[in-house]
């Protein structure tokens, strides 16, 4: 399900700086990062960075299409937390945004926001390679490179801020060479030192990120392997088609050699089969395919030739066949892998999707309810169960399931979107408007959120408790607007 996209009217200067990509330049050796100490934290406290990141995330969601896949989201979130607990990051409040974009990219925003393009999984061949990119981004957060960079720039000679902001806006909306051209004149005097400083940040993130990778029991050699894969991908592109990750994280043969030499200092761990990661890659492959039939052909081609995991390719084929409505074939293919791995959640959810596509949502709901009792904390199971109940014309039960999930994941736009749909079917129109408001808030469309709450306020009538809650949320929106309009 693709979520709606809205454009904000204003972006604060600080947020635009956070979104600014750095142009690739030649590395300069020997530059060390200053120890800013209290100077850095006096500019942006950890709490300020946290609020900045959450405001940025709302703005970002209004500009980018996100991918609604609870199973993939849960996997990535778990992987990130496996890395975070072994990192130097002190504030471990992390929010993940899964971007529906086939390009190679991941990013970190001050305050613990980590973004992953689903296309990154197409290039990272193993879980360790994906983790190497995530560990690098976590290192940017733990070393507080945003605050340190802003502090560094503040200490340089004054720049033409009006020209810089014009470039930032262009970068945020158009991106690429046009934005960099708008910035070049304003930044000419300080560009060399700023870019050398950025290179030092990258070197530090490489080093600290690899330490995190090793501490988490993952393979340090995955870092140079992934860098080489990215560099190879860039050789087949040019200009604006260069992978976004390489625009903001310029690579060179020297940098790859440095990471390779550093990796040799560690012992590679004995790693178990990363089947779960390969299953997630199959999900992304199916999602990014132009049509279900195209995905079917791709997975059949993998099975007829060389594939990293026949089981994962078969799973992808199951998903594609289901999307194409060929449920009998999908069920046969699923049986061929499910029989040897009966407890795997991915296969249970695939079976439920086959049942719903076949027109048996009630049976799917029964199976999912049973599984949810065994795994009550599973968000993917809860979301699938709610959808099955909705299709089985039991919106009241579905609403109850989603309301419980909203207490655990109040920052999930897709959850509020589905909840609003279910509440409409159940006749809870006040709840529908409130859930829509939460969805719009999370996507940075505060004006539409206010409209939804005003509709709800009219409907509650003399219910003073409900009216007070709605008015309180309206106050929250005004506070958010002030943050976003700085």
VMD Tcl script that draws the C-alpha trace (Angstrom):
set ca {
  {0.00 0.00 0.00}
  {1.46 3.34 -1.04}
  {0.85 6.19 1.35}
  {-0.16 9.62 0.12}
  {2.53 12.24 -0.35}
  {2.24 15.89 0.68}
  {4.58 18.89 0.38}
  {5.38 21.14 3.36}
  {5.31 24.90 3.02}
  {8.37 25.59 5.15}
  {11.65 23.96 6.06}
  {13.84 25.30 8.83}
  {17.44 26.17 8.06}
  {18.71 23.58 10.53}
  {16.63 20.85 8.94}
  {17.81 21.79 5.48}
  {21.41 21.58 6.62}
  {20.69 18.09 7.95}
  {19.35 17.06 4.54}
  {22.27 18.54 2.61}
  {24.34 15.99 0.64}
  {28.05 16.58 0.25}
  {29.65 16.69 -3.17}
  {32.37 14.10 -3.89}
  {35.87 15.57 -3.63}
  {39.41 14.26 -3.45}
  {40.39 13.12 0.05}
  {42.89 15.15 2.05}
  {45.02 13.14 4.43}
  {46.00 14.03 7.96}
  {43.06 16.17 9.04}
  {41.88 15.22 12.54}
  {38.51 15.97 14.08}
  {38.64 18.51 16.90}
  {37.41 17.47 20.32}
  {34.59 19.96 20.68}
  {33.46 18.78 24.09}
  {30.99 21.17 25.69}
  {31.20 23.50 22.72}
  {29.39 20.93 20.58}
  {26.73 20.05 23.09}
  {26.08 23.70 23.88}
  {25.12 24.24 20.24}
  {22.75 21.28 19.97}
  {21.89 19.22 23.03}
  {21.02 15.56 22.62}
  {17.38 16.33 23.41}
  {17.31 19.13 20.85}
  {18.75 16.77 18.24}
  {16.07 14.23 19.13}
  {13.27 16.75 18.58}
  {14.97 18.03 15.44}
  {15.11 14.51 14.04}
  {11.43 13.82 14.73}
  {10.42 17.09 13.09}
  {12.64 16.32 10.11}
  {11.09 12.86 9.82}
  {7.60 14.32 9.49}
  {8.81 16.66 6.77}
  {10.66 13.85 5.01}
  {7.60 11.61 4.97}
  {5.69 14.41 3.24}
  {8.23 14.35 0.41}
  {9.14 10.69 0.00}
  {7.14 7.53 -0.57}
  {7.61 4.97 2.17}
  {7.17 1.21 1.95}
  {4.45 -0.39 4.07}
  {5.84 -3.83 4.89}
  {5.64 -4.71 8.61}
  {7.68 -7.88 8.12}
  {10.60 -6.11 6.42}
  {10.34 -3.17 8.81}
  {10.56 -5.49 11.82}
  {13.58 -7.25 10.36}
  {15.45 -3.99 9.73}
  {14.50 -2.60 13.12}
  {15.80 -5.73 14.85}
  {19.05 -5.59 12.88}
  {19.55 -1.93 13.74}
  {19.02 -2.58 17.43}
  {21.44 -5.50 17.34}
  {24.00 -2.99 16.14}
  {22.95 -0.12 18.41}
  {23.42 -2.10 21.62}
  {27.04 -2.72 20.60}
  {27.67 0.86 19.47}
  {28.86 4.02 21.21}
  {25.44 5.61 20.79}
  {24.23 6.93 24.15}
  {20.70 8.00 23.21}
  {19.23 4.81 21.79}
  {15.82 6.14 20.81}
  {15.85 5.10 17.17}
  {13.22 5.64 14.49}
  {13.47 3.80 11.19}
  {12.02 5.06 7.93}
  {11.83 2.55 5.07}
  {11.93 4.45 1.78}
  {10.33 2.97 -1.32}
  {13.20 3.75 -3.68}
  {15.27 1.30 -5.76}
  {18.53 3.24 -5.34}
  {21.51 2.45 -3.10}
  {21.10 4.64 -0.06}
  {20.89 4.79 3.71}
  {21.14 7.86 5.91}
  {21.16 9.00 9.51}
  {19.55 12.18 10.80}
  {20.38 13.84 14.13}
  {18.35 12.49 17.01}
  {18.33 8.85 15.96}
  {16.44 8.72 12.66}
  {17.82 6.08 10.29}
  {16.57 5.80 6.74}
  {16.97 2.82 4.43}
  {16.06 2.70 0.75}
  {14.62 -0.71 -0.05}
  {16.89 -0.75 -3.11}
  {19.88 -1.08 -0.80}
  {18.89 -4.69 -0.16}
  {19.24 -5.41 -3.88}
  {22.93 -4.50 -3.73}
  {23.86 -5.89 -0.31}
  {24.27 -9.61 -1.00}
  {24.46 -10.65 2.66}
  {23.11 -9.48 5.99}
  {26.65 -8.54 7.01}
  {27.00 -6.22 4.02}
  {23.73 -4.50 4.84}
  {24.76 -4.27 8.49}
  {28.05 -2.63 7.50}
  {26.14 0.27 5.94}
  {23.82 0.58 8.94}
  {26.74 0.45 11.39}
  {28.39 3.29 9.46}
  {25.24 5.42 9.79}
  {24.93 4.61 13.50}
  {28.53 5.79 13.90}
  {27.58 9.17 12.40}
  {24.95 9.42 15.14}
  {27.13 8.22 18.01}
  {29.92 10.64 17.08}
  {27.37 13.46 16.72}
  {28.74 14.53 13.38}
  {25.81 16.83 12.69}
  {26.42 19.05 15.72}
  {30.16 18.93 15.21}
  {29.83 19.89 11.58}
  {27.54 22.83 12.33}
  {29.94 23.96 15.06}
  {32.81 23.71 12.61}
  {30.97 25.75 10.00}
  {30.00 28.36 12.58}
  {33.68 28.91 13.34}
  {34.54 29.46 9.68}
  {34.25 32.81 7.94}
  {30.69 34.11 7.47}
  {28.87 32.82 4.42}
  {26.12 34.29 2.29}
  {23.28 32.61 4.18}
  {20.57 33.75 1.79}
  {22.36 32.11 -1.13}
  {23.06 29.00 0.93}
  {19.43 28.64 1.95}
  {18.33 28.97 -1.66}
  {20.68 26.12 -2.50}
  {19.41 24.04 0.42}
  {15.82 24.46 -0.74}
  {16.79 23.43 -4.26}
  {18.65 20.41 -2.92}
  {15.66 19.40 -0.81}
  {13.23 19.68 -3.72}
  {15.23 19.13 -6.92}
  {18.52 17.70 -5.69}
  {21.56 16.86 -7.77}
  {23.74 19.25 -9.70}
  {21.28 22.16 -9.71}
  {21.34 22.44 -5.94}
  {25.10 22.08 -5.75}
  {25.52 24.81 -8.37}
  {23.36 27.16 -6.32}
  {25.51 26.48 -3.29}
  {28.89 26.73 -4.96}
  {29.15 30.51 -5.15}
  {28.13 31.00 -1.52}
  {30.43 28.28 -0.24}
  {33.51 28.92 -2.35}
  {35.57 30.47 0.45}
  {34.96 27.72 3.00}
  {34.37 24.74 0.73}
  {37.83 23.20 0.89}
  {38.09 23.11 4.69}
  {34.47 21.99 5.11}
  {34.88 19.11 2.69}
  {38.12 18.00 4.32}
  {36.29 18.07 7.63}
  {33.52 15.94 6.13}
  {36.11 13.45 4.88}
  {37.38 13.12 8.43}
  {33.85 12.42 9.61}
  {33.58 9.64 7.03}
  {36.88 8.12 8.12}
  {35.77 8.18 11.73}
  {32.42 6.61 10.84}
  {34.26 3.87 8.92}
  {36.42 3.07 11.93}
  {33.71 3.28 14.60}
  {31.19 1.50 12.39}
  {33.52 -1.45 11.91}
  {34.06 -1.66 15.66}
  {30.28 -1.87 16.09}
  {30.03 -4.53 13.40}
  {32.64 -6.70 15.09}
  {31.14 -6.23 18.56}
  {27.79 -7.40 17.17}
  {29.39 -10.61 15.92}
  {29.25 -9.68 12.24}
  {31.93 -9.91 9.57}
  {34.18 -6.81 9.30}
  {35.20 -7.85 5.78}
  {31.64 -7.08 4.72}
  {32.49 -3.36 4.87}
  {35.12 -3.29 2.09}
  {33.06 -5.83 0.14}
  {30.03 -3.53 0.24}
  {32.13 -0.48 -0.59}
  {33.53 -2.29 -3.63}
  {30.03 -3.25 -4.72}
  {28.90 0.37 -4.46}
  {31.93 1.66 -6.33}
  {31.35 -0.88 -9.08}
  {27.72 0.24 -9.36}
  {28.87 3.85 -9.73}
  {31.11 2.96 -12.67}
  {28.06 2.09 -14.74}
  {26.41 5.42 -14.04}
  {27.28 9.07 -14.41}
  {26.16 12.53 -13.35}
  {22.81 12.59 -11.58}
  {22.57 8.78 -11.82}
  {25.41 8.21 -9.34}
  {23.98 6.32 -6.33}
  {22.83 8.77 -3.67}
  {24.87 7.04 -0.97}
  {28.03 7.78 -2.96}
  {27.06 11.44 -3.31}
  {26.96 11.82 0.46}
  {29.64 9.18 1.23}
  {32.28 9.57 -1.52}
  {34.34 6.43 -2.07}
  {37.86 6.02 -3.35}
  {40.23 3.11 -3.84}
  {42.26 4.41 -0.88}
  {39.23 4.41 1.38}
  {38.34 0.86 0.38}
  {41.94 -0.23 0.95}
  {41.89 1.37 4.40}
  {38.76 -0.54 5.40}
  {40.18 -3.77 3.98}
  {43.37 -3.36 6.01}
  {41.38 -2.53 9.13}
  {39.18 -5.61 8.64}
  {42.28 -7.83 8.57}
  {42.93 -6.86 12.18}
  {39.84 -8.82 13.21}
  {38.90 -12.48 13.00}
  {35.91 -13.20 10.81}
  {33.19 -14.91 12.87}
  {31.59 -18.20 11.90}
  {28.25 -17.01 10.56}
  {25.07 -19.02 10.30}
  {23.02 -19.08 7.11}
  {21.38 -15.68 6.58}
  {18.15 -17.13 5.14}
  {15.98 -14.50 6.80}
  {17.89 -11.75 5.03}
  {17.57 -13.53 1.69}
  {13.82 -13.81 2.29}
  {13.67 -10.06 2.90}
  {15.58 -9.47 -0.34}
  {13.00 -11.61 -2.13}
  {10.23 -9.44 -0.69}
  {11.91 -6.30 -1.99}
  {12.57 -7.88 -5.39}
  {8.90 -8.77 -5.69}
  {7.82 -5.31 -4.55}
  {10.09 -3.46 -6.97}
  {9.18 -5.59 -9.99}
  {7.19 -3.76 -12.66}
  {4.41 -6.37 -12.59}
  {3.70 -9.66 -10.79}
  {4.36 -11.51 -14.05}
  {7.77 -9.83 -14.34}
  {8.57 -10.94 -10.79}
  {7.46 -14.49 -11.60}
  {9.82 -14.59 -14.57}
  {12.68 -13.24 -12.47}
  {12.28 -15.79 -9.69}
  {11.83 -18.67 -12.14}
  {15.01 -17.52 -13.85}
  {16.85 -17.60 -10.53}
  {15.61 -21.12 -9.83}
  {16.62 -22.29 -13.30}
  {20.10 -20.80 -12.95}
  {22.28 -19.68 -10.07}
  {20.68 -18.29 -6.94}
  {22.14 -17.48 -3.57}
  {19.22 -19.26 -1.88}
  {16.78 -21.54 -3.68}
  {14.48 -21.32 -0.68}
  {14.40 -17.52 -0.84}
  {13.84 -17.55 -4.61}
  {10.97 -19.99 -4.13}
  {9.52 -17.74 -1.44}
  {9.73 -14.79 -3.82}
  {7.95 -16.87 -6.45}
  {5.18 -17.61 -3.92}
  {4.70 -13.88 -3.30}
  {4.66 -13.07 -7.01}
  {2.23 -15.87 -7.87}
  {-0.07 -14.70 -5.07}
  {0.02 -11.12 -6.33}
  {-0.83 -12.44 -9.80}
  {-3.84 -14.30 -8.40}
  {-2.37 -17.71 -9.21}
  {-2.98 -18.98 -5.71}
  {-3.03 -22.72 -6.44}
  {0.46 -22.55 -7.90}
  {1.54 -20.31 -5.03}
  {0.28 -22.84 -2.48}
  {2.19 -25.69 -4.15}
  {5.42 -23.69 -4.19}
  {4.92 -22.68 -0.56}
  {4.43 -26.30 0.50}
  {7.79 -27.19 -1.02}
  {9.65 -24.93 1.43}
  {7.22 -24.73 4.36}
  {7.33 -28.46 5.05}
  {10.97 -28.20 6.09}
  {10.58 -25.03 8.17}
  {7.12 -25.17 9.74}
  {7.67 -22.41 12.32}
  {8.93 -19.70 10.00}
  {6.79 -16.56 10.29}
  {7.37 -15.51 6.68}
  {5.74 -18.71 5.43}
  {2.80 -18.46 7.83}
  {2.06 -14.94 6.63}
  {2.45 -16.03 3.00}
  {-0.09 -18.78 3.63}
  {-2.52 -16.27 5.16}
  {-2.13 -14.01 2.12}
  {-2.87 -16.95 -0.19}
  {-6.04 -17.70 1.78}
  {-7.19 -14.07 1.61}
  {-6.47 -13.88 -2.12}
  {-8.41 -17.11 -2.54}
  {-11.41 -15.48 -0.85}
  {-11.06 -17.17 2.53}
  {-10.26 -14.29 4.90}
  {-12.09 -15.97 7.78}
  {-9.81 -18.98 7.63}
  {-6.79 -16.69 7.40}
  {-7.98 -14.75 10.45}
  {-8.39 -17.96 12.46}
  {-4.85 -19.07 11.66}
  {-3.40 -15.63 12.41}
  {-5.31 -15.35 15.68}
  {-3.85 -18.65 16.79}
  {-0.34 -17.53 15.87}
  {-0.82 -14.18 17.58}
  {-1.68 -15.92 20.84}
  {1.66 -17.73 20.60}
  {3.52 -14.52 19.67}
  {1.47 -11.65 21.15}
  {4.17 -9.05 20.54}
  {4.48 -9.66 16.81}
  {3.61 -6.50 14.89}
  {3.58 -8.21 11.46}
  {1.15 -10.84 12.77}
  {-1.10 -8.21 14.35}
  {-1.26 -6.14 11.16}
  {-1.98 -9.20 9.01}
  {-4.66 -10.32 11.47}
  {-6.30 -6.88 11.39}
  {-6.36 -6.91 7.58}
  {-7.83 -10.42 7.52}
  {-10.56 -9.37 9.98}
  {-11.36 -6.33 7.86}
  {-11.71 -8.49 4.74}
  {-13.83 -10.92 6.75}
  {-16.22 -8.04 7.52}
  {-15.33 -7.89 11.20}
  {-14.15 -4.28 11.43}
  {-14.99 -3.89 15.14}
  {-12.56 -6.67 16.10}
  {-10.00 -5.35 13.63}
  {-10.31 -1.89 15.18}
  {-9.63 -3.28 18.66}
  {-6.49 -5.05 17.40}
  {-5.19 -1.90 15.73}
  {-5.96 0.33 18.71}
  {-3.78 -1.93 20.84}
  {-1.02 -1.75 18.23}
  {-1.27 2.05 18.14}
  {-0.27 2.13 21.81}
  {2.91 0.22 20.98}
  {3.68 1.93 17.66}
  {2.14 5.40 17.75}
  {4.64 6.67 15.15}
  {3.57 4.24 12.41}
  {1.69 6.12 9.65}
  {0.56 2.91 7.92}
  {-1.09 1.71 11.13}
  {-3.13 4.91 11.47}
  {-4.05 4.76 7.78}
  {-5.43 1.22 8.16}
  {-7.11 2.06 11.47}
  {-8.97 4.98 9.86}
  {-10.17 2.67 7.09}
  {-11.37 0.08 9.60}
  {-13.09 2.70 11.77}
  {-14.97 3.93 8.74}
  {-16.26 0.40 8.16}
  {-17.18 -0.03 11.83}
  {-19.09 3.27 11.92}
  {-16.71 5.00 14.35}
  {-16.58 8.28 12.45}
  {-15.05 10.27 15.30}
  {-12.28 7.70 15.55}
  {-11.85 7.78 11.77}
  {-11.15 11.53 11.82}
  {-8.80 11.21 14.78}
  {-6.83 8.41 13.14}
  {-6.63 10.36 9.90}
  {-5.31 13.30 11.89}
  {-2.55 11.14 13.38}
  {-1.65 9.90 9.90}
  {-1.44 13.45 8.54}
  {0.60 14.64 11.54}
  {3.17 11.90 10.98}
  {3.35 12.90 7.33}
  {3.86 16.59 8.05}
  {0.48 17.78 6.73}
  {-0.64 19.72 9.78}
  {-3.35 21.69 8.00}
  {-5.17 18.53 6.97}
  {-4.70 17.10 10.46}
  {-6.40 20.18 11.93}
  {-9.32 19.74 9.54}
  {-9.79 16.13 10.61}
  {-9.75 17.06 14.29}
  {-12.21 19.90 13.72}
  {-14.59 17.41 12.08}
  {-14.19 15.11 15.09}
  {-14.74 18.00 17.50}
  {-18.09 18.81 15.91}
  {-19.21 15.19 16.18}
  {-18.40 14.65 19.88}
  {-20.97 17.24 20.91}
  {-21.30 17.48 24.69}
  {-18.75 14.76 25.41}
  {-16.39 17.05 27.29}
  {-13.71 14.40 27.88}
  {-13.46 13.58 24.18}
  {-13.52 17.28 23.28}
  {-10.70 18.00 25.73}
  {-8.53 15.29 24.17}
  {-9.14 16.65 20.69}
  {-8.37 20.22 21.78}
  {-5.17 19.02 23.43}
  {-4.11 17.43 20.14}
  {-4.85 20.70 18.33}
  {-2.47 22.45 20.73}
  {0.16 19.80 19.92}
  {-0.25 20.59 16.22}
  {0.39 24.29 16.83}
  {3.57 23.40 18.70}
  {4.68 21.20 15.82}
  {3.93 23.97 13.33}
  {6.18 26.35 15.26}
  {9.01 23.82 15.06}
  {8.52 23.27 11.35}
  {8.23 26.97 10.49}
  {11.39 28.17 12.24}
}
mol new
graphics top color blue
foreach p $ca { graphics top sphere $p radius 0.5 }
foreach p [lrange $ca 0 end-1] q [lrange $ca 1 end] { graphics top cylinder $p $q radius 0.2 }
display resetview
